[in-house]
Structure formats: C-alpha cells, structure tokens
C-alpha cells in the first residue's frame, strides 16, 4: 500500500452508504500502522471510549475487514482496554488476534498488552505461555529497553508460579542488559530466587550448567544452602569460590546473607537454654521438641562442626524471671521456649527480655517484644499459602469445607482475609462435624438440595415422574479443604458421587499423615496440598537419622520433631534473620523467614497420584461454568 497516496475523505457522500467517520478513522489508522517507521510512537491518538458498547462496536467492525486490518484494529482495542485497566475484557480480546497477521512491532505491542493484563489478573501461566510463544522470534529485533521489559516480565511470571529456577535465569538475562546500579537489583532478585531452591536442586543445576557467570551463581547458592545447617566451613568455601570466579559480580560484593554468615561463623552462639515442661498436659509434645533439638545438636557434633550446648530448664510451675536469671548466670546466649501459650503471652507483655528468645508457640497479645520471636506450626499461615497457590493457578471462586470448631473458624478467617485481598470470591462455606456423614456436608456444599428442590417443584407442576440427575453448583471453580486424613479421604469420592470429580481441591498439610500409605490414600488422588519438606523429601540426612532413632514417635509427632530441629537452627541464625529482612533458611518445617516478630514458614507443594504424594505443582484448571441448569 502506498501510504502517501491515501485520498482525503469526501464530506459530500451520503452518510447511509458509507462507514461512520469514526470507524473510517480507526480503519485508516490501522492501515497506516504498517507504513510508519515507528508505529508505537507515530500512531495517532484515537477518539475512544472503553465502554462495553464502543468496544463491541469496534470488534464487530473488525469482523467486516480483511484479516490484517482486522487484527490491527483489534490490537488498538486491546491496548486501550489495558490502558483503561479493563483487564478481564482485554484477556477476552487478545486470543482472537493472530500474531502472524501483525508486523514485528505489532506482535511486540500484542505481547505487552496481553502479558500486562494476564500478570495483573494473576494469570501468570497465561502470561508465560505468550512470552515463550512470541519471545524467541521477537528478541533479535527488539531494542535494549524492550528486551529488558521482556526478561523482567518473564521473571515476574516465573516468580508468581513459584518456578524459581526460571525466575533466576530470567533475572540473569535482565541483569546482563542493565546498567550497573540496576543490574545489582536484578542480581539481588536472582539470589532470592535461588535461595528458594534446596541444595540438591542447586547441586544438579551447577553440574548441568556450562562454565560461565550463571554457573558461578548456582555454585555460590549451593554453598550457601549447604551451610543451612552449619556455617563453620562456609568462610573457607567462599574464598575458594572467589578464587575460581575472580571476575564474577558476586565476588567483589557477596550477597548480604553470605557475607553475614561468614562473619557469624567467627562468633557463633555457644549455649542455648531450652525452656520446656517436663510434666503436665504439654509434656508429650515437649518431649518431641526436646528430641528434635538434641538430634540436631548431636548431628552437628558428629559432623565435626561447632554445636552450641543445650541446657534444659523445666517450666512446669516455674517462674520465668527466675529461669532467665539462672540461664544467664549459667552462660546461655539464647533461649528456646517456652511452649505454653500463657507463658508466651507473659513474655509478650514485657518491654525487654534478659536474653533473645525463640518461643515455641504464639501468644495472645498483639504487642511485640523486640527480644521475642514466636515460632509455631500455624494452620492459619498454611491457609494463606493455599489462597496464593489457587490464585496463581487462575482460580477465582472458592468453596470452603472446614470443621465446625474454633480451629476451623480461625483458619477460615485467615484464608478469607488473604483470598479477598487477592481479589478472589468466596462462594460458599460449609462446616462439617463428626455427628453426621461427610457426604451430607459435601451435598450442601455443592447445592445438591437446591437442585433436588427444583426437580420436586417441576414434578408438582407437570404431575408426572421424570428422569433426574442432581446437578452440582456451577458458580465455583475450586475447593479449599481443611481436614485430617480420615476426613480428606472421603471428599474426592463424595465429589465424584455428585458429578463434581473435576473440581480442583487444594488443602493444608493436615490431609497427609507424613507417612506414605498408597492403599489408604488412593482416595486423595488429585488433591494438591502444602506440607513440610521432611514429609516430601526423604533425602535430608538429619531427617533420616531422626526417623531411625525414633521410628514410632515419628509416626505421630514428626512435625514436632521437625519443629524442634528447626528451633535449634533458628537459634544459631537469628542474627542473620534480624539483620537481613529478606533472608530465609531451609529447615525441616519449610523455608523459614522472619516477619513482624514471627517465623513464617513457606511449605513445599505436592499432589496425590496413585495414593502417593508427588512433590511439585499439578496446575488446576478452572471448571466449566458455562451452564447452571439441572439435567432433568
């Protein structure tokens, strides 16, 4: 097309025989896009309103145009929808546009608009699919700025999907294009992504990666995670790494946590006072915690590594102030405990404590003591992780099945707050109890009684029997489940009975005992759940040692053993967690970080297949909600 030969519009032509002037302007603008040397900057601003009517009119107009011009017009509509923050509508328009009908610059505009809308709505999987689909062919023709934007969006998508290796690689590509100051921020993000991987994963990545700067990052991260249990050897290993990679960007400026750990190795904690009850109602869980602490200390000692001494103090009936005085006089650097909620609340109410303290429970006071850190196995934290996982998979409308008790209400409150903050919809909450069959609760959850009531009403109207299959509700796309294994094993069969077998189910760690049992757990197949690393990764040597030493106790109290082991780890790493807000440790109960005076646990994800937990993601797909009528 000769752009210079375009004729002006004639104002004397009858309006009824020609397109409205507005649509002609749109069409001409779309056609001129291919002639401009810089389409994104030279495209004129169109008179445009993002109301549903104007968008629909434009899209109908595109249906009457030749394919290339139609694609260009739809692209204009898409960009303006994104500019108006009408992201849901934008994601409906984007898939209709064929990239092959656009110029290279048009394809880049399409990719940007589609990716921005998808990432904003939490559709990271969709955003990543488009980036990987169009990116390879577009990259050679993109400017440096556009390439940086591309890699930044890839990193964001991988990060949202918890695909940490992919995020690290994307941040690496981004940093190589950036000026030094900006590159430092990308390297920090790269490092944080690598710190979400364990030593086994990093070791494999280091071996497979060709020699170069990225391999250096993988090796340094491996050394850092290997020192997760003990840090005494880290200083020498980092020196050897710097010798191998003298020009590496991390060689002259180590990641903050590595630098701090090397300093800590020269001034370690010497003695830990442990405040636990030896008698009373909490004696049994206290014993499991005590054994976990001792096992970690013995393990470190057997490895020839520095191991802080443990000294135990009985809190049953004891005065906490007296225990602190005694512990300090006997050389303690740090306190682990107490366990009882009332005693933790007591410590919360004090302005300071004689020694830094890691409590093994949560208090009831909202005030924060700067010397007190609280650590526990919080189901409320797990519920928040379930909400984020569901949202990252594109699920939006939740059903909830919880026990009818205070525990269920606390977890529901945590889940609901997190889910609404993300933008999710809570369709229905159903509470079950031990006094009635679970199938009845699932029936109400799926709105089966309403379906049957509609059938009964129809029978009364037509006065004859009809064939009828109750139809489960169609206004939800997933189920959040809180329940022990005995309850969870009934859920999937009940869903299948009511023709809702495809409804995605995500759950907390409580659905799994921690011990593989394929015969009993076949009815859990398809359920996604978060759980302790020690339940999903048997390669940890300390985990293996504890299971061998206390096989029967680990069947019932494995979570408490892992918590005791992590308490020992946290006691030796607390200065790092306090000094570096974004730092994390990999322990038996999860990735551990410090947030507002509490230890936050980020668990591993798994799903059941053939009755066995399989570590990794099984991305759920939203169920079809296109029809809500009963089949009668």
Secondary structure by P-SEA (a helix, b strand, c coil): ccccccccccccccccccccaaaaaaaaaaaacccccccccccccccccccaaaaaaaaaaaaaccaaaaaaaaaaaaaaaaaacaaaaaaaaaaacccccccaaaaaaaaaaaaaaaaaacaaaaaaaaaaaccccccccccaaaaaaaaaaaaaaaaaacaaaaaaaaaaaaaaaccaaaaaaaaaaaaaaaaaccaaaaaaaaaaccccaaaaaaaaaaaaaaacccccaaaaaaaaaaaacccccccccccaaaaaaaaaaaccccbbbbbbbccccaaaaaaaaaaaaaaaaaaaaaaccbbbbbbbbbcccccaaaaaaaaaaaccccccccccaaaaaaaaaccccccbbbbccccccccccccbbbbcccaaaaaaaaaaaaaaacccbbbbbbcccaaaaaaaaaaaaaaaaacccccbbbbbcccccaaaaaaaaaaaaaaaaaaaaaaaaaccccbbbbbccccccbbbbbccaaaaaaaaaaaaaacccccbbbbcccccccccccccccccccccccccccccccccaaaaaaaaaccccccccaaaaaaaaaaaaaaacaaaaaaccccccccccccccccccbbbbbbbbbbbcccccccccccccccccccccccc
